[in-house]
């Protein structure tokens, strides 16, 4: 199954300098965004805290103003009640316990004082008149206590919680000289009217409560219902008198609110509580305006920062890109490239150092090339010297046996042409050439009587002759350059079917260059005069070699010989026509 080509990653598709610029911009955006967010949060916290503190101060001032108003109103009512209690007619009605007169006068004074109720008592505290007081309702203990206190000669005023209602009560003793003849008490309902009147003065929303019941409030009716619901179901949201003011949620609106004891002289909730609320919405509008302004300033600053960051990142990456481009060119072999010296001081120092490094590397590269050229020339000279030495040695071997003179050089040419036809690589061909020249070097160890014997060899002589392969291995052994020819020296008399010598190798076990040489050696032996037979033609030699394909010779090598046999015959005829084989004619 065909494999799909790998998809390049997005990172690999973007140039490195663009990725670096993107990283710089991302860092700039993150830092600027974080700074903007921190600034907005800090500004919101500062404005909120300042506004909250200001609102708390305003509430405290409103509470003081409220206390002063209550005190002034109570003192005014007390003065009016004192004047009434000092009237001779009023004192006479008390002294005589004239209930109808006292009741009528109390009603008249109630209307003049715009009080919600008035109570006149005798010296024993018995009620002589109580206009405005609900019929059949007994006075609460707190009112009785206030009247008893006034009977002792001490005027008193305060708040009275009664039947889920709240009243401002003023009690004054009616005196004649030092004698207390009775009391006159006036009560003013603390309701929405009073709350709205006080709200105009204090600039806050004013509410009065007794326990969890709302007695009066300057809030709109819907907000009054929400406040009443909070007081009944979640009183913890309002807190207790004495706790510092804080932000409170009332429906969908927020207020800075505080809860206080209504009567400044006592902290008892039974005397009623005052709830002051200052709307937070104006502060929130101001806060939103500040945040919006800061956001716009931050966006402008972020845009400017991005532009500056982009310019700075390109100022950083441009010299690096120049160095990378030059490095790529140098890696491709263009040693003359130089990086431009520009940008920041650090980038310029880096470019100068890179150029100096490139110059040094270029110098040493040129030195290395020069040395390599000299070494290659020396190696080539050495190879030529080796080849000339080996050719001289092979000619010396051929001279020892006049009947085979030129054999080594001819068989070397044949072998190299066969290797070329079979597409053998250059390294193996070089080893084949060396082996062809040295294949019979072991005959140095064969006695002349056997080597020059004109007739056929005896079995014993034949065994000695066959040992020339072993002698040859001993001669080249220990010489690294000559040891490469060992395969040809050792195996050029092995047969493809395993019937050869010295080791009886067969098939692919015989090295390919030895199989090639065996065919070349046989071709030269058949077409050259020998002591025991005369030379035959190339056509006859080809017939004989083809007959032995698969037994003595590798069939593939024989097939290659069939293709080039005519070229080899023409080459042989040419060298014989020109009188021998010069050394340089070997392929």
Secondary structure, DSSP 8 states (H G I E B T S, - for coil): ---------HHHHS-HHHHHHHHHHHHHHHHHHHHHHHHHHHHHHHHHHHHHHHHHHHHHHHHHHHHHHHHHHHHHHHHHHHHHHT-HHHHHHHHTT-HHHHHHHHHHHHHHHT-SEEEEEETT--EEE-TTS-TT----HHHHHHHHHHHTT--EEEEEEETTEEEEEEEEEEEETTEEEEEEEEEEE-SHHHHHHHHHHHSSEEEEEETTEEEEESS-HHHHHHHHHHHHH-GGGT--TTS--EEEEETTEEEEEEEEESSTT---GGG-EEEEEEESHHHHHHHHHHHHHHHHHHHHHHHHHHHHHHHHHHHHHHHHHHHHHHHHHHHTT-TT------SSHHHHHHHHHHHHHHHHHHHHHHHHHHHHHHHHHHHHHHHHHHHHHHHHHHHHHHHHSGGGTTHHHHHHHHHHHHHHHTT--HHHHHHHHHHHHHTTGGGGGS-HHHHT-SS---HHHHHHHHTHHHHHHHHHTT-HHHHTTHHHHHHTT--TTS--SSS---GGGS-HHHHHHHHHHHHHHHTS-BTTB----HHHHHHHHHHTBTTTB-HHHHHHHHHHHHHHHHHHHHHHHTTS--GGG--
